[in-house]
Amino acid sequence: MDQQAETAAARILVVGATGFLGAKILRQLEATTTQALRAMSRRGAPAGASGAVEWVRGDLMDLASLDAALQGVDVVISSANGYMKETIAADFQGNKNLIEAAARAGVKRFVFLSIVGCDAAPDVPHFHAKSVAEGLIKASGMVYVFVRAPAFLDQANDYVAKGVKAGRFYAVGDKATRWSWVLTDDLADYMARAATHSDPAILNQSIDIGWRDGAKSQGELARIIGKVTGKQLRVWSVPWFLLRILVRPVKLFSELGYDMLKMFLFFRSGRFVADIALQERFFGPAPMAEDAVRRWASQAGLGE
Ligand SMILES: NC(=O)c1ccc[n+]([C@@H]2O[C@H](COP(=O)([O-])OP(=O)(O)OC[C@H]3O[C@@H](n4cnc5c(N)ncnc54)[C@H](OP(=O)(O)O)[C@@H]3O)[C@@H](O)[C@H]2O)c1
């Protein structure tokens, strides 16, 4: 069977389908593919779930539930994570369980939401977890597509939008260090397309995501947001030295706090920057920063 025929008949399992990004990936797949869609959550189908999707209960920490969820599945697409709301165990042991179960089930394509530069940041726990999972997927012999995301412009709890409403841009570190960004609508689109792309050249690729006009500093982002919204923003930043001082005490009582501090200190190295060559090859021209900010501002009710 050639790749095109194989993907045309595929059943896709979306892992993490109830998440902020995961739900957008599922919606994007529903809108763009006729392939059979299965979605996994520990709670089963959420209220108001579409009848077009088969919901299964599954837990990354429960091997039997994963084997059941993966029955008859050809493509796995996962953005699940535990570190943001619960524990990082799901990102290490949970991903390991999912990868091993997918290999046992004979999955033909594993689309994994990873992070730009994760292999260069072993001190940032959730970046390291992505790098470890990438290594396990490669070692399993399964065909994969890694979609490596940069920082999200929009979040479930959109602190940037809240700041803008108050005339501020809440920054971390300084106004000058650049890193890459993405709007989650665009990322969900790339993830869905990575699962269904018929060009075999996309297989076994690691695809960085970013904007056409490159990484942006928080000062530059504040100026673009100011231009789009017509608001004069004052940049309020927490200095790097304070972040460095906080690392040790925060480690004692907050796994997530420690992870975030180490992540921002990695950003300072200037290595959290996407190379978008493969993104543009497989998904077309990347958006410009101003275009992405305009769409975000409109969704967040910040337009002029
Ligand atoms: N925020 C950023 O700037 C940024 C940047 C780069 C990459 N990322 C990555 O983007 C993704 C964010 O996804 P999101 O916004 O959809 O996350 P989210 O809103 O935090 O949702 C987490 C998802 O993971 C699932 N999950 C957690 N533990 C699980 C377990 N033990 N078993 C099964 N499912 C489990 C949850 O499912 P149930 O609770 O329904 O079971 C839920 O669907 C993550 O992979 C993150 O690493 C984020």
The ligand as an ORCA input file, in Angstrom:
! r2SCAN-3c Opt
* xyz 0 1
  N       2.252     26.899     26.450
  C       3.270     27.020     25.608
  O       3.789     28.134     25.371
  C       3.794     25.790     24.906
  C       4.881     25.945     24.034
  C       5.337     24.830     23.334
  C       4.712     23.608     23.494
  N       3.679     23.480     24.379
  C       3.056     22.157     24.466
  O       1.719     22.309     24.017
  C       0.893     21.307     24.624
  C      -0.240     22.025     25.334
  O      -1.404     21.317     25.090
  P      -2.801     21.782     25.696
  O      -2.861     23.275     25.680
  O      -3.868     21.044     24.970
  O      -2.655     21.229     27.212
  P      -3.686     21.288     28.442
  O      -4.775     22.271     28.189
  O      -2.841     21.412     29.668
  O      -4.381     19.843     28.448
  C      -3.693     18.705     28.857
  C      -4.216     17.513     28.084
  O      -3.412     16.379     28.413
  C      -4.255     15.321     28.837
  N      -3.630     14.531     29.874
  C      -2.901     14.975     30.950
  N      -2.530     13.938     31.722
  C      -3.035     12.826     31.128
  C      -3.005     11.448     31.462
  N      -2.385     10.977     32.558
  N      -3.622     10.586     30.633
  C      -4.276     11.029     29.528
  N      -4.341     12.308     29.160
  C      -3.735     13.213     29.957
  C      -5.532     15.982     29.367
  O      -6.607     15.054     29.204
  P      -7.738     14.712     30.315
  O      -7.504     15.641     31.500
  O      -9.040     14.967     29.612
  O      -7.511     13.282     30.627
  C      -5.666     17.174     28.430
  O      -6.340     16.812     27.252
  C       1.785     20.551     25.577
  O       2.247     19.358     24.978
  C       2.923     21.532     25.845
  O       4.092     20.881     26.252
  C       3.203     24.556     25.065
*
